[in-house]
């Protein structure tokens, strides 16, 4: 039986407390990213969260850090900057890209593969429009949004 998100969050908070740390300053969305990153395994998510807290306190002692100061270490990013992408759609991709993607995606875990949709047919396009919402999808992709191409945007001059 699959756990509800609320129950998983409650159990994760208790697990973090057992490890001697607090989740008091962190909301459900932050904790849920750790749970998702560890396939809803409460103990693994709690341990990852505690590691992240330790890393964050060592690297961000004042509670904030400029993006340029974040170390560019792939492993640190992989471990500590978890689960931000819910779903990504790629539209109008060349056939070459689709072929290469089919080979590359085999090396990704299943959860990541399911987040990335290369829209190649009308059923996938319909699903894309339904999930994103017609109001947000440009007309040329099957939605109702009228967007101005970036090259046509008029920016007023700065005053002062």
N, C-alpha and C positions, 0 to 999 in steps of 0.2 A: 504494500500500500504506500502510495506517495504521500509525503508530509506536506501539509499546507505551508505556505510561506510564513504565515504568522507564527506557527508552531516552531518552524525551523529557526526563525529569528530569535524567539524566546530561548530556545535550547542553546543557540550559539552564544547569546549574551551570558547565560549561566556557565557555559564552557570557558568563555574568556575570563569570567570572574574566578573560576577555579584555577586558572593559570596565573592569577594575581594581578589582572589588569581590569580596566573599566571600559565600557562602551558608552558611557554617559554622554560624551560630547559628540557622538556619531549617530546619525539617523539610520533608519531602516534601509534607504537606498544604498548607502555606503556598505553596510553589513551584507546586504543582498548581493552586491557585486562579488564579495568574497565567497559567499555560498555558491553562486553560479560558477565562479572560477574553479571551485572544487566539487562540481557536480552534486551540490546539496549535501555533501558529507560534512556534518557539523564539526566534528573534531578536527578535520583537516582545515576547514575554513577558519576555525578559531585559532589554530596554530599559525596559519598564514596571516591572520589579522594581527596577532601579537607580534609576529616578526615585522610586519609593516609598521606597527606602533613603535617598536624599538628603532627600526631604520629611520622613521620619520623624526623621532626625537633626537637622533644623532645628527641627521642631516638638516633638520628644520627646528633648531632649538627655540626660536622665537615664535613658532607657529605658522610661519609663512616663508616662502622662498621664491625668488625670481626664477622664471622658467629657464633663463640662461645659466643659472647656477646648478640646475639639476644635472648630476653626472650622466654622461652619455654612455652608460654601461648597459649593454643589451640585457644581461642577466638581471640587473636591478630593475629595469623597466618591466621585464617579463614577470618577475616575482611580485613587484610592488605596485605596478600600475595596471590593475586588473579590470576585466570586464566592463568596457565602456560601450561596445558596439552591440546594439540589439539586433539589427538587421541591415544589410546593405544590398541595394539593387543596382546592377550595372545594365544600362540599356544601350542599344545600338552598338554593340561591340563587334569588331570584325571577326570573321570566321576563324582567322588565324588565332586570335586571342582566345576564343571559345575552345579551340582544340588544345592549345597550350594549358588553359585553365583545367581542362578535364584531366590532364596528366599531373599538374601541380597539386590539385586539391586532394589527391590520394595521400599526400604526405601530411595533410592537416587532420586534426582530430575531428570526429564527427560533429561535435557541437559547433565548431568553427565553420565547417562545411555548410551546415544548415543555416548559418547566419548570412551567407553570401549567395545571392541569387543572380545568376546571369540570365537576363530575360531574353529568350530566343524564340518564343512562340506566343500566340495570342492568349493561351490559358495563363501563362506566367505573367503576361502584360495585364490581364484582367485582375489577377491576384494582387499584383503590384498596385494598381489603381485602387482596389478595394481596401488594401491594408494602409496605404498612405492617405487616401481620401481624395476624391475628385477635386476638391477645392485647392489642394496643395500641388496637384500634378498639372504641369503645363498642357495646354490644348494639344500640342503636337505629340504628346505621349498618351493621349486618351483622357485627359482630365479637363477641368474647367478654368484653371488658372491662366491669366494673361500675364506673362512675364516680359520685362524689357531686357533685351540682350545687353550684356555688360558694356559692349562697345557703344550702345545708344544712350547710356545713362548720362544725364546732364547734371554735373555737380556744380553748385553755385560757388563762386569765389569766396575765399575766407575774408572776413572783414577784420580790420584792425591792424 
